[in-house]
Amino acid sequence: MRIGAGMVGQHHSHGSNINNGGHKVGYITNTKVIKKKRYIRRVKRRVPPLPIALQELFDACRDIFKGPGTVPPPEDVQRLSRILDNMKPEDVGLSEELQFFKTKNGVKGVPRVTYTTICKCDNFSLCIFFLPSGGVIPLHNHPGMTVFNKLLLGSMHIKSYDWADPIDSSNASSAPSHLRLANVKADGILTAPCNSSVLYPTTGGNIHAFTARTPSAILDVIGPPYSKEDGRDCSYYKEFPYSAFSSGETCPGIEDGKSYGWLEEIDMPENSQMDGIEYLGPQVMETSSC
Ligand SMILES: [Fe+2]
């Protein structure tokens, strides 16, 4: 998912909430009252609860992501996936009781997506995307990246592609040259609570799109982060069905049950700009730089 150029800047003036087309994304605030007891020595300093799961995720990311040009080995992917599989909305300060997630009906106008960045360094970033009902993160890629997605709340449709073998593309020769053949990797509905998923630079559905069926929050672990300067800018795509430009011959790989589509690179869709908000959930302790 895109972080950086093209997005609307952060709106810190709203504090913990941001008006998102009539909807507010908020965080749980620690309102627990600690009763003082007579005759018992008062606790001098209130210690906030430790964000164990988020800290574990951060520490694992620091160990696992080695920077541009690297992909975590399978055992590291398993480690991160296990941590994410067990994470709950509360681990990042969210709850289904927040008004944003209770607003089941669509919003007026274009339902804008909001994002917040928990942390970002040269090797990885942790972000949460908030989609109101009907909100869309359009088809986009993750060049050279390994990305873990964990749907924390809500239900969304996900469609993802990987580029097809160039030989298959050249066999289906009736397509205009600006279109490129891609395999459909996923085309289905995801509803929380659910396990995390992972995509790689060339496999696992590196090009993907989300459409929220209900107000949703998805946690992204991205390594390395987008960087225009380092050649990892985000590209957007428009999809066409395979049949729209097939030459009448058999679809390549159809015997294997594979499904295909044509992708055209486009400018960032105007109605897909996002609003950034400050992250106010549990903090991680950065004991050393990542
Ligand atoms: Fe993405």
Boltz pocket constraint, residues with backbone or C-beta under 6 A from the ligand:
constraints:
  - pocket:
      binder: B
      contacts: [[A, 1], [A, 2], [A, 140], [A, 141], [A, 142], [A, 208]]
      max_distance: 6.0
